[in-house]
Amino acid sequence: MFRCETEETVVNLRCFHHLKKSAVKILSMAGNSLRCLTIQTNGPSRYSIFFNSHLKKSAVKILGTILNKMRNNLYIKCVILLFTVLLLFQISLKVRKSVGKQVVYDRDTEYQPLFVIGILTSDYTADRRAAQRKTWISTMVQYADKLPFRIAYKFVFDRPSNASIHENYIYDDIVYLNVTHHGWAVKFGEKLFEWLKYVHTNYPDALIAAKMDDDVFLCIPQLTARLYELLSPKLYYGWRRTTSNSPEIDEMFVVLGMDLIKRIVERKYCGESECNNHNELVDRNFAHEALYIWLSIYNDVDTHADDKRIVMVWRRKDREHVFAKHINIDSCVDNVLLHKALPLEMFKLHEQTSPAKFPQVIGPTNYTEAKDSHKTTVYDFNSTLAGAVTGSLFSGNVIRGIPVVPLKNYWSMAPNQKEKVCDNWAVVTTIYPPSKAVQYIDKLRNWCLLVVADIKTPTKNIYLKHLSNQNTKYLTIVEQKQRYPMLAEAIPFNHFGRKNIGYIYAIQHKAKMIWDFDDDNIGIVDTIKFNSTSTATNYAEVCTKYVTKIVNPYPYFGVNETYSWPRGFPLQFIKDNRTIPKECNLSRQKQVGIMQALANEQPDVDAIYRLTRKTPFNFSNNIKRALLIPRHSYTPFNAQATLWFSSSFHLMPLPVSVNGRVSDIWRSYIAQFFLHKKNTYLAFLPPCVFQERNPHTILKDFNAEMDLYEKSNQLIEFLSSFDAKNLNTTREVYEQLYVRNYIDISDLLFIQAWEKTLSSFQNRKL
């Protein structure tokens, strides 16, 4: 019997019984290579020919009619059959539609983004796979030219079996993970990790990929339109499993952007519920739990919980009720997928939703990739073509509007009553084991030490075993997210802006002073001698007639070099002697809000200084008094060795959208803007710390500091201008810096998170 199968019918044809084995073999090889048919031997001279599901039923019927009418002419039948195979080959070249291993697309869509779908399945659910092939996968193939994606799909098995190997021989749409654990709810984290590795290796040009269960019915036009709208290399999409502040996307259908996939597969999979390193991938029996933990170390994930468009059957007993409500002609109008659909429901849904209805496709709001994106002309923000002979200067003019940046409504955890509260907190973030500077602070009885963990920081147990003081708190990444979810989400990892979370913790735990230091600056301010109320004995001020808008304090403290300046000082003025302050005795007591302690050995200077001047160097020992920076004057100070008093805590946020070598300088200028308004002062102290500098590459520092060289003077000019006069909150200043291109949009989200988190436990107008 000669049998031709399509996706919807079986056409039985009476055909020859004497076809030679060699001819069958040739035909079989040709059909397999084209993926248009498969020949199965049913006995001596009896064969079944399976035509793949993407062939039209009408084409199979025509072929069957021709062959049945030519019962006696066996050789002509062979010629016709082989001719048909060659014709299919030509069609496949032109249309280029296929399933499984090949990508579903045609010439009109070959430049569209690639979407890969993995359907987790098992030997016991062959009926579900058959239903999916004949329903939504059929729709996907049929309408490939109308979809905004090229799509590839695979059924994903734990391991091979005879039945699945035979099935794959027919459909070529199965992949085996060959994982070490098998069964339902057993090490699904491992299965997800192996699937993501497969996608990363075999589909390197994909932009997004999904993992789904085999009881999910996809409304392909609606789903692809929605994903195209949200398209992002950092996308994390699906149905939100809980309503907590840390939502997990359920594993029954989850989509990830390729950037997140790349990050995950490049990490080590430890296979345990707890790992020794923050960066290693833990495992859970449920994939959604594992994936959420894997992604928790990133703060740039584009999370989209599309609950209103996803029909989720949470309990098995609700399944009949849900599908009785949703199986109708509008099933796929407002929904993108339906969960817990067994074969009967899939066929009913397919029948009700055919022909497919296509929604309007809205372009990506987060990510776009143009076909000719390499053909670009680069302009700077002053409308000067990049590459001009003389270059151009940064203007600091307004170049964009203030966007609406919505902030998720998270809560902030109240402090545990048993937790340590301190008047004096020292805050540091680091990627190294406890340094001399950290150990020095750890030994001070009247200070509490707060270590804010980052991705590369040694784990808590390893870090604390080198310290002895019970006043030391190690704030883990998980605890950061639990306590301050708004802030933790707004601050990137591998950025010393993680300190912001430490500032908030210290403020919440009753700080009156905060020592903001780096782990390579050894020492601390003598707070008995230098405190928030200045005296003529310990403080000097700049003589009135020598006050300038920009002050360079380094020469005042005695440096042998002809020219010296702090990092962030405007380069236009490094040779201007008018910026060097002249000392006068303090006429009256003044309120001090912030103190910058100078460092010997390796003072804080920029890369240009290190490339052109001698380092290390020390300041003079002859200067004993601190210097108050005059009101309406500006000088840069850092986050390496700075003492903050409670009156200025709200000015501590470090911008997170710029490099760390720029962030603390921008903060210093913003803080001084508000100090001037409050008639509070910044003081520079004689050296009371020395720096054993961590490893640095000077040219990398130079590159990181480029904004300082180009924009510092313009920032001072803006803060001193009439345009800034009416700015009363840190958020308002950030918005104006954003529109002038000093910071990026992520800082607008961050400053909202900072203010809301701070105000949640502090009655202070920011």
LOTIGU-657684 format. One record per residue: residue in one letter; x, y, z of N, C-alpha, C in turn. Coordinates in steps of 0.2 Angstrom, whole numbers, plus 5000, padded with zeros to 4 digits. Last residue first. Layout:
REM LOTIGU-657684
aXYZXYZXYZ
...
***
This chain:
REM LOTIGU-657684
l506653305254507253305250507353365245
k506153315270506053345263506653345259
r505953185280506453235278506253255271
n505753065290505353125288505753185286
q506152915284506452975287505953035285
f505652805278505852795285506152855288
s505352835265504952785269505052775276
s506252925260505752955264505252905267
l507152825255507352875260506752895264
t506352775244506652735250506852775256
k506152895237505552855240505852815245
e507452935233507052975237506452945241
w507952815226508252845232507852885236
a506952805216507052755220507352775227
q507252935209506552915212506652865217
i508552905205508452955210507752955213
f508352795196508752785202508552845207
l507752855185507352805189507752795196
l508652945181508052965183507652915187
d509752855178509752895184509152925186
s509352805166509352765172509452795178
i509552905157508852895159508852855165
d511152985161510652955157510052935160
i512053145163511853075165511353045160
y512253255155512753235160512653165162
n511253305145511753255143512353245148
r510253395148510953425146511453365145
v509353315154509153345147509753385144
y510053275166509853225160509753265154
l510153385173510753355171510553305165
q508753405176509053455172509753425169
e508553285184508153295177508553345173
y509353315195509553255190509153265183
v508753425200509353435197509553375193
e507553355204507453415199508153425196
r508053275214507753245208507653295202
t508453355224508953315220508653295214
t507553515223507653445225508153415221
n507553645218507553635225507553565228
l507953765207507953695208508053675215
n508153895204507453875207507453795208
k509353915198509253945204508653915208
a509753865186509753815191509453845198
d509753975178509353925176509253875182
f510754065183510054075184509554015183
s512153955187511753995183511054015186
s512953865194513053935196512553985192
l512653745187512453755194512453825197
f513253785174512553775175512353785182
e514653785178514353845175513553845176
i514853655182514853715187514553775185
l514653595169514253585175514253635180
q515753655162515053665160514553655166
n516853595169516753665169516053685167
s516553455166516553475173516453555173
k516653395153516053425155516053465162
e517853345149517453375144516953415147
y518453275160518853325156518453365151
l517353195164517653245168518053295164
d517153115153516653155155516953215159
m518353035154518253075148517753135150
e518752935163518653005165518453055160
a518952815156518352815160518152895162
n520152845149519552835145518852845150
f520952845160520852905156520252905152
d520852715165520552775169520452835165
k521552655154520852645156520452695160
l522752715157522452725150521652715151
i523152655169523052725168522652745162
t522452525177522752535171522552615169
h522652475194522352515189522752515183
p522552395210522852395203522352435198
n522352505224522252445220522452445213
r523552605233523052605227523052535225
e523452645248523852595244523452575239
q523452805254523152755250523652705247
f523152865271523552855265523352795261
v522353005280522352935277522852925272
c522453125282522353085288522253015286
p522953285276522953215275522853175282
p521753415281522453385280522453315280
l520153425273520553415279521253395277
f518953535267519553495265519953485271
a517253555269517853565272518353515269
l515753635265516253585263516853595266
y514453705274515053705271515353645270
t512853795272513253735276513853735271
n511753865267512253895271512753845275
k510953805259510753795266511353835271
k511453825247510753845248510653845256
h512653765247512653835247511953865248
l512253635247512553655253512553735253
f511753615234511253615240511553645246
f513053615227512453665225511953675231
q513653515233513853585235513353635233
a513053405227512953415234513153485236
i513453425214512753425216512653445223
y514853395215514553465213513853475215
s514853265220515153315224514853385222
r514253195210513853195216514153255220
w515253205200514553235199514153245205
i516153125207516253195206515653235204
d515652995208515753035214515853105213
s515552965194514952965198515053015204
v516752955187516453015186515853025191
r517152825190517652885191517352955190
g516052745187516252755194516752815195
n515152815173515752775176515852795183
v513352835175514052855172514552815176
s512252805181512252795174512952815171
v512152825194512352765192512352755185
p512752955206512452935200512652865197
l512552925224513052925218512652915212
p511753025237511652975231512252985226
m511953115248512453065246512353025240
l511053205252511453225247511953175245
h510553165264510053165258510453185252
f511553195274511453125271511053125265
s511753315279511953315272511753245270
s511553305293511253365289511253355282
s512453205297511753195296511353245292
f513953215288513553225294512853225292
w515253115281514653155280514253155287
l516953115275516453105281515853145280
t517853015264517453075265516953065271
a518752945254518852965261518453025263
q518052925242518652875244518752885251
a517252995234516952945238517452895241
n517853165233517753105230517353055235
f517553335226517853295231517553225229
p517953485217517753415217518053375223
t517253645221517853605220517653525220
y516553805220516553735219517253705218
s515653935228516253915225516253835225
h514553965236514553985229515253965225
r515553985251514953975247514954005240
p517253915251516753965251516053955248
i517753775260517653805253517153855254
l518853775274518153785272518153815265
l520153675278520053735274519253725272
a520953635294520553615288520353685284
r522653655299521953665299521653645293
k523953615297523653585302522853595302
i525353605287524653625287524253585291
n526553535287526453595290525753625291
n526653425279526453415286526353475290
s526053425262526453455268526253435275
f525653265254525553335256525953365261
n526653165243526353175249526153255250
f526553055229526753115232526353125239
p527052915217526652945223526953015225
t527053035203526652995209527052935211
k527253165193527553115197527053095203
r526353185178526653215184526953155188
t525753125167526153185165526553215172
l524953025170525353015164525853075163
r524253075182524753015182525153005176
y523553185176524053195181524553135181
i522653105168523153155165523653175169
a521953035177522452995173522853045170
d521853135193521553105187522153075183
v522053095210522153135205521953105198
d522053075227521653065221521753115216
p523753015232523153065232522753055226
q524652905237524252905231523652945231
e525352965249525552915245525252915238
n523853035258524553035256524752975252
a522253115255522653055256523353065254
l521153215264521653205259521953145260
a519353205267520053195270520553185264
q518053315267518553275262519253265265
m516553325275517253335275517653285270
i515053415276515453365273516153375274
g514453515283514053465282514453405279
v514753635296515053595291514653535290
q514353795300514153735300514453695294
k515553905309515153885303514953815303
q515954045319515853975318515353965312
r516954175311516454155315516354075314
s518154195304517854255308517254235312
l519654105303518854105303518554155307
n520954185294520654155300519954155300
c521354135277521154185282520854155288
e522354095263522054075270521954135274
k521854075246522254115251521954115258
p521753945234521453985240522054025244
i521953955217522253935223522053975229
t521354015206520953965209521353935216
r522354095201521754125205521354075208
n523154025193523354035200522854065204
d522853905182522553975184522753985191
k523153785177523653835177523453905180
i521953725177522453695181523053735182
f520753765171520953805176521553775180
q520353675161520453735159520753785164
l519953555168520653565166520853635163
p519153555184519153575176519853595174
f519353415193519453485193519453505185
g519353275193518653315192518753385192
r520553255205520153225200519553255199
p521453405210521053345212520753315205
w523153455205522453465205522053405207
s524653545203524253485205523553505206
y526153605196525453605196525153545199
t527353585202527253655200526453655199
e527553485217527453485210527153565208
n527453485231528053505228527953515220
v526053545240526253495235526853525231
g525053605251525753595250525953535246
f523753645252524053595257524753575256
y523553725241523553755248523853705253
p523553645230524153685231524153715239
y522253585232522853545233523453585234
p521053655230521353655237522053625237
n520453765219520953705219521253705226
v518853825215519453825220519853755219
i517853935206518153865206518853875211
k517454065208516954015207517253945208
t518454135222518254125215517754065214
v519054245234518554195232518454195225
y519854345238520154295234519654235232
k519254425247519454455241519754405236
t519054335258518554355254518754385247
c520154195260520054265261519554295256
v519354045266519754085260519554155261
e519753985283519253995277519654035272
a520153855294520253915291519753925285
y520053765309519753775302520053845300
n520453745322520553695318520353705311
t520253875328520853835330520953785325
a518953925325519553955322520253915323
t517853785321518153835326518753865323
s516353715315517053735314517253785320
t515453575319515453645320516153665320
s515653445316515253475311515153555313
n517453415318516753395319516353445315
f519053375322518653395316517853375317
k519353315334519653375332519253415326
i518453205334518553245340518853315338
t518653135323518053175323518053215330
d519853115312519853125320519253165321
v519553005299519553075302519553065309
i520552865296519952895297520052965300
g521452735286521352785291520652815291
i521752695270521852675276521852735281
n521052655255521152715259521152695267
d520552545249521252555248521452615252
d519152535249519552485253520252495252
d518452705252518652645248519152595251
f517152775262517852765260517952705255
d516252875272516252845265516952835262
w515652875287516252875284516252835277
i514352965293514452905289515152925286
m513453005309514053015304514152955300
k512352955313512453025314513053045310
a511152815310511852845309511852925310
k510152725311510252785316510952815315
h509852645301510052615307510452665311
q509552715290508952685293509152655300
i510852755287510352805289509852775292
a511352625283511652665288511152715291
y510552595272510552555277510852595284
i510952705263510252695265510152655272
y512252675261512052735264511352735267
g512152545254512452555261512252615265
i511552585242511152545247511452545254
n512652665237512052695239511552655244
k513652575234513652605240513052635242
r513452535221513052495226513152525233
g514252625213513552645215513152605220
f515252555209515252565216514652615218
h514752415200514752485200514752505207
n514252285198514952295196515052375195
f512552315195513052275198513752295195
p511552465195511852415192512352375196
i510052505203510752515203511052455200
a508652475204508852535200509652545199
e508552375212508352365205508652415201
a508852425224509252375222509152365214
l507752515226508452545225508952485222
m506652435227506652485222507352505221
p507052345238506952315231506952375225
y507852335251507752395247507652375239
r507752205256507652265260507452325256
q507952115245507452105250507252165254
k509152165239508552155235507952155240
q510052145250509952215247509252215243
e509952005252509752055257509652125254
v510651965240509951945242509651995247
i511952025242511552045237510752025238
t512252065260512252015254511852045249
l513152155270512452155267512552125260
y513852125285513952115278513252105274
k514452225298513852205294514052195287
t515252235313515352235306514752195303
n515352225327514952285324515052285316
q516152125330515452105330515052165327
n517652105322517252145326516452125325
s518452025314518352005321517752045325
l518851955298518652005302518451985309
h518951845290519551885291519451945296
k517651795289518151755293518751785294
l516951875280516951885288517451845292
y517151815268517351875269517451895277
i516651685269517351695267517551755269
n515251715271515651675276516451685275
k514951795260514851825267515351785271
t516051785246515451775249515451795257
p516951925238516951855241516251845245
t516152015225516352015232516451945234
k515652015212516351985213516551985220
i514352085214514452015211515151985213
d514452155231514352155224514452085221
a513952205247514252155242514052175235
v514552325258513952315253514252265248
v514852325274515152305268514552285263
l515052435287514552405283514852385276
l515552445304515752435297515252405293
c515452565317515152505314515352505307
w516552625329516252625323515952565321
n517152615341516652665341516352675334
r518152525340517652505344517052555343
l518952475325518752535329518152515333
k519252365318519552365324519352425328
d518752395305518452335309518652335316
i519652485300518952505303518652455307
y520652395297520752455302520152475305
q520152315288520352285294520452335299
v519952405277519352375280519552345287
a521352435275520852485276520252455280
k521852305271522052345277521652395279
s520352215265521052245264521252275271
p519552065263519652125268520352155267
p519552025245519552005252519652075257
y518652135233519252105236519152075243
i517752215229517752155226518352115228
t516652325239517352305237517252235233
t516052465248515952405243516552385240
v515752535264516252515258515952465254
v515552645277515252615272515752595266
a515352665294515852665289515652625283
w514452755306514452695301514952715296
n513952795322514552805317514552745312
d512952755330512952825328513452835322
c512052605326512652645327512552715326
v511152455329511152525327511752565330
k510952285324511352335327511252405325
e509352215326509952235322510352285326
k508152185332508752155335509452175332
q507252245324507352275331507952245334
n507552265308507452215313507652245320
p506852395298507452365302507252315307
a505652365285505852395291506452365295
m505852365268505852325274506052365280
s504852445257505452445260505452415267
w503952395242503952425249504652415251
y503652465225503952415230503852445237
n503052505212502852525219503052465224
k504152565199503752505202503652525210
l504052715191504452675196503952625199
p504152785175503752755180504152715185
v504652925168505052865170504652835176
v504453025155504052995161504452935162
p505853135151505353085150505053065156
i506253295147506153255153505653195151
g507053315131506553325136506653285142
r508653365125508153325125507653345131
i509653465126509653425120509053375119
v510253605133509753565133509653525126
n512053615134511453645132510953595132
g513353585135512953585141512253605140
s514353575125514053635127513653635133
f515953515122515353495125514953565127
l516753565107516653565114515953545116
s517653475093517053515096517053515104
g518853465080518453445085517953495088
t519553515069519653545076519253515081
v519053435058519753445060519953465067
a517753315061517953375059518653395062
g517353205067517853195062518053255060
a515553225067516153195071516653185065
l514853385064515053315061515653285065
t513953455076514553465072514753395070
s512853475085512753475078513353485074
n513253445097513253515096513153525088
f513353315100512753345102512753425101
d513953235085513953255092513353295094
y513553105073513553175075513653185083
v513952985061513953005068513953075069
t512952895051513352945051513352975058
t512952715045512752775050513252835049
k512652575041512752625037512452695041
h512252475050513052485049513152545045
s510952445048511152485054511852505054
d510052395038510652435036510952475042
k509052345046509452305041510152335039
a509052385063508952405056509352355052
e508352345077508952325074508752335066
t507852405093507752405086508352385083
y507052405109507552385105507352385098
n505852445115506552445119507152425115
t504852445107504952505111505552505115
p504652385090504952375097505052445101
g503052425082503752415083504052415090
i501552335082501952395084502652385085
v500452265071501152255074501452325076
q498752235074499252275071499852265075
p498352055073498352115076498852165073
f497551945063498151975064498052045067
k496751785065496651855065497351895067
a496751635055497051675060496851755059
p495151565051495851585049496051635055
s495251495067495451485060494951525056
t494851475080495251535079495551535071
q494151355081493851425082494151485080
e495151265078494551265074494251335075
h496051285089496251295082495651305077
l495251245099495451315099495651335092
k495051115096494451155097494651235096
f496351065097495951065091495351105091
m496551095111496951125106496651125099
e495651015118495551085118495951125112
l496250885114495550905112495450985112
p497550895120497450895113496750905111
l497451025133497550955131497350945123
a498051165140497651145134497851075132
k498751235150498351175152497851155146
h498551405144498851355148498451295149
l498551505130498151475134498551415137
l499151665124499251595125498751565130
v498751795121499251775118499451695118
n497051875119497551825123498151805118
d496151935112496451975118497051935121
v495951845102495951915100496251955106
c495851705103496551735102496551805100
s494551685106495051655110495651695110
d493451715099493851775101494351745106
i492751605096493051635090493551695092
n493151505110492651535106493051575100
i493551445125493551415118492951455114
h493351505137493851535133493851505126
k492451435145492451515145492851535139
a492951315145492251325143492151395142
f494151335151494151325143493451325141
v493851345164494251405161494151395153
h493151225168492851295168493151345164
e494251135166493651135162493251195162
r495151185175495351175168494651175164
d495151175189494851235186494851235178
k495851075193495051065194494751125190
r497151115192496851065187496151065187
r497451285194497351225197496951175192
w497851385185498251375191498151305194
v497951425169497551375173497951355179
m498051575162498351525166497851485170
v498051665148497551625151497951565155
i498751815146498951745146498451715151
r498551955147498551925140498651845140
k498751985159498052005157498051975150
d500051965162499551915165498851925162
d501451985158500851995154500251955156
a502752055164502252005166501652025163
h504352095159503652105157503152045159
t505852165163505352115165504652135163
d507352175157506652205155506152155157
v508652205169508252155165507552185164
d509652265175509452295169509052245165
n510252205186509852255187509552295181
y510652035191510652095186510152145187
i510451945200511051985201511152035196
s509351875197509251925202509951965203
l509351775188509351845185509351895191
w509451655196510051675191509951745189
i508251665202508851675206509451695201
y507451635191507351705195507951715199
l507851505188507951565183507851635187
a507351435199508051435197508251495193
e505951455198506351475204507151485203
h505651395186505551465187505951495193
a506051265187506451305183506351385184
f506151165201505651205197506051265193
n507151125208506751075205506251105200
r508651225206508051205209507651155205
d510351275207509751235204509151225209
v511351415204511051365208510551325204
l512751465196512051455195511851395199
e513951595202513751525200512951515200
n514151715208514051715200513851645198
h514351705221513751735219513651725211
n514951535226515051605223514351635220
n514551415230515051455234515151525232
c512751385231513351385228513851425232
e511351285234511751345236512451335233
s510851185227510351235229510751295232
e511851135213511651135220511151185222
g512451165201511951105201511751095208
c513251255196513551215201513051155203
y513751325181513151285184513451245189
k514551475178514651405180513951385183
r514051575163514151565171514251495172
e513651585151514351595152514551585159
v512351575151512751515149513451525150
i511951705156511751645160512251585158
r512251785145512551795152512551735156
k511551735135512251735134512551745141
i510251765140510451695139511151695138
l510251905140510251875146510451795145
d510351925126510851955130510851915137
m509151875121509851835120510351865124
g507751865132508251895127508851865127
l506651745135507251775137507551805131
v505051685141505451715135506051755138
v504051555146504451605148504951625142
f502851455152503051495146503451555148
m502951385163502551355158502651385151
e503651445173504051415168503651385163
d503251615177503151545177503451505172
i504351735184503951715178503851645178
e504151805200504451755196504051735190
p504351955208503951915204504351865200
s504552025222505051995218504751935214
n503452065229503952115226504452085222
s502151955224502551985229503052035225
t501151885217501051955217501551995222
t501851755206501551785212501451855212
r502151735192501951675197501651705203
r501651815178501951815184501651775189
w502051745162501551755167501851755174
g503251835152502851775154502251795158
y505051885150504251885148503951825150
y506251975149506051925153505351925154
l507552045138506852035139506751975144
k508652105133508652085140507952065142
p508552135120508952075121509052065129
s506752155116507352175119507852125120
l505152185111505752155109506352195112
l503852215113504252215119504952195117
e503352195100503252265103503752275109
y503552065098503952115094503852185097
l502752015107503452005109503852055104
r501452045101501652065107502352065109
a501651975089501552045089501752075095
t501751845094502251875090502251945090
l500451825099501051825103501651855100
q499551845088499551895094500151885098
p499951735080499951805077499951855083
i499851625089500451645086500451715083
c499351575103499051615098499551655094
l499751415109500051485107499551515102
f499451315122499251335115499451405114
v500351195131500151265130499951275123
d500851075135500151085136499951165135
d502151075135501851045129501051045130
d502951225140502651165142502251135136
m504351325135503651315136503551245137
k505551445133505451385135504751375137
a506151555119505651535124505751465126
a507151695115507051615115506551605120
i507751825104507451795109507251725109
l508651825093508651885098508251865104
a509851725085509251735088509251795093
d511151695080510851755078510151765081
p511451565086511851625088511551695086
y510851435088510551495085510851555087
n511751345094511451325088511051385084
t512151405107512651375102512351365095
h511051455113511551495112512051475107
v510251335113510051395109510651445107
y510951255122510851235115510651295111
k510951335133511551325130511451305123
l509551325136509851395134510551385131
w509451185139509151215133509351285131
e510251185151510451145145510151175138
f509451265159510151285158510351245151
l508251185160508251255157508951275155
k508851075166508551065160508451135156
e509151125179509751095174509451095167
g507951155184508451205182508951185178
f507351035186507151075180507551135178
k507550935195508050975192507851005186
v505950875193506650855196507150895192
a504650895189504850935194505550905198
w504650725182504250795183504550825189
g506150655175505550655178505250725180
h507950645178507350645174506750645178
h509650705177509050695181508450695177
t510650735168510750685172510150665177
v510150765150510250785157510350725162
n510050765136510450725139510650745146
l509250845128509650875132510150835135
y508850825111508950795117509450825122
v507550885100508250895103508250855109
i506550875085506650855092507350865094
d506150875072505950935076506050915084
d505950785062506550815063506450885067
y504950695058504750765059505350815059
i505450565057504850585053504850665052
y506450555066506550535059506050565055
n505750585078506150635075506350615068
e505050455079504650525078505150575075
h506150375082505750365076505350425074
i506550435094507050435088506650425082
s505450405102505550475100506050485094
a505550265103504950305100505050375098
n506750245109506650225102506050255099
s507350405116507050335117506950315110
p508550525124508150485118507850425120
r508050645137508550595134508150555128
d507150745139507750735143508250695140
f506750845124506750785128507250785133
v505850965116506450955120506350895125
f505451015100505250985106505850955110
k505851175093506051115095505651085100
y505651305081505451275086505751205087
a505951465074506151395075505951365081
i505451605065505351565071505651495069
r505551775061505751705059505751665065
f504251885065504851855067504951795062
p503051945062503651985063504251955064
l502151855049502351865056502951905056
k501851825036501451885039501751895046
d502551715032502651775028502351835031
a501951615039502651635041502851705038
y500751545040500751625040501451655041
q501051415041500551435035500651515035
v501851395052502051385046501651415040
m500851435062501551465062501851455055
t499851335060499751415059500351455058
s500551225064500351235057500151305055
i500751255078501351255073501151255066
w499351255082499751315082500351315078
t499051105075498651165077499051235076
k499851005073499251015068498851075070
r500851005083501051015076500451025071
q499950995094500351055093500551065085
a499550855092499050915092499350975091
a500750795093500450785087499950845087
r501050825107501550845101501150845095
r500050755113500050835114500550865108
d500350625110499750655108499750735108
a501550605117501550605110500950635107
t501850595131501450645129501450655121
y502850515135502150495137501650545134
d504050555133503850505129503050495130
s503950745134504150675136503850625132
t504450915134504050865133504350795135
l504651085131504851035135504250975135
i504951165117504351145120504551075124
g505751315113505851255115505251225119
i505951435100505451405105505651335106
v506651585094506751505095506251485101
f506651705082506351685089506351605089
l507551825074507451755075507151745082
p506951975065507251945070507051865071
q507051975047506751985053507051945059
y507651945035507951995039507652005045
e506751855028507351825031507751875035
t505451885023505551895030506251875033
d505451865010505251925012505351945019
r505851735008506351785006506151855009
d505251665024505351665017505751725015
y505251545038505351605035505351605027
v505751445051505151465047505151535044
v507251355050506951415052506351435048
q507551185053507551245049507151295052
k507151085063507851115063507951175059
g505551125062506051095066506651125066
v505051155045504951155052505551125056
s505051285032505151215034505051215042
k505151375017504751355023504951285025
r505651415005506151415010505751405017
v505251454992504851474997505251465004
k506251404983505951474982505651494989
l506651284988507151334987506851404987
s505451214988505851224994506351274994
i505251204974504851244978505151264985
q506251114971506251184968505851234972
f505851004978506551034979506551104977
l504650974972504650994979505351024981
l505250924960504850984960504751014967
l505850814964506250864961505850934961
v504750734967505250754972505650814970
t504150724955503750764960504250784966
f505050644948504950714946504550754951
l504850534956505450564956505450634954
l503450504952503650514959504350554960
i503650484938503250534940503350554948
v504550374938504750434935504350494937
c503650284944504350294947504550364944
k502650274934502550294941503150314944
i503350224923503150284923502950314930
y503550094929504150134928503950204927
l502250034929502650044935503150094934
n500750044924501450064921501850084927
n499650004930500049954927500649974924
r498950114936499150054940499650004936
m498750254935499250224931499450154935
k497850304944497550294937498150264932
n498550324955498050274955497850254948
l499450434952499750364953499150314952
i498450534951498850524945499150454946
t497950534964497550524959497850504952
g499150574972498750514973498350494967
l499350704967499850654966499550584967
i498150764972498250764965498750704963
k498350744986497750714982497850714975
v499450824988499550754989498950724986
a498950954985499450924981499550854982
s497950964995497750964988498350934983
k498750985006498350925005498150914998
k500451045005499651055004499350995003
l501651015017501451005010500651015010
h501951015030501951085027501751075019
s502150885035501450925036501450985032
n502850775023502850815029502250865029
f502250615019502450685016502350725022
f502750455019502550505024502750575021
i502450305012502750365011502450425015
s502650135015502250195017502650255016
y502749985006503050045008502550095010
r503249825002502649865004502949925008
s504149724999503849764993503249804995
p503849655014504149645007503849685002
g503549795025503549715023503849715016
n503549925026503049885030503049815029
t504750055028504549985025504049955030
q504450225024504450175029504350105026
i505050375019504850315017504950265022
t504650545019504950495022504650425020
l504850715012504450645013504950595016
c505450825014504850835011504450765011
r506850855016506350855022505650865019
l507750835007507350895006506850905012
s508350715012508750775012508350845011
n507250635012507550655018507950715018
g507050614998506550645002506850665009
a508350554994508150624991507550654996
m508250435001508750485002508650555000
s507150384995507150395002507650445004
l507550364982506950404984506950424991
i508550274984508750334981508150384983
k507850164990508350194994508550264991
v506950134979506650154986507250194990
a507850084970507450144969507150174975
s508349974977508850034975508450094974
k507249894977507549924983507949984982
k505949924965506649894967506849934973
l504249894967504749944966505449914969
h503149814967503749784964504349834963
h501949854969502249814974502949794973
f501150014965501549954964501849914970
c499550064974500150074970500550004969
r498250144980498450084977499050094972
l498250254993498350254986498550174984
n497450365004497650295003497650284995
v497850505013497550485007497850415005
v497350575028497750515025497450495019
t497450745034497050685031497550635029
e498150845040497450845041497050775039
e499450845036499250865043498550855045
t499550695026499650765027499450785034
e500350555019499950585025500050655025
c500050425008500250495008499950525014
r500450255005500050305009500450365009
f500350114996500650174995500250234999
m500449945000500050005000500450065000
***
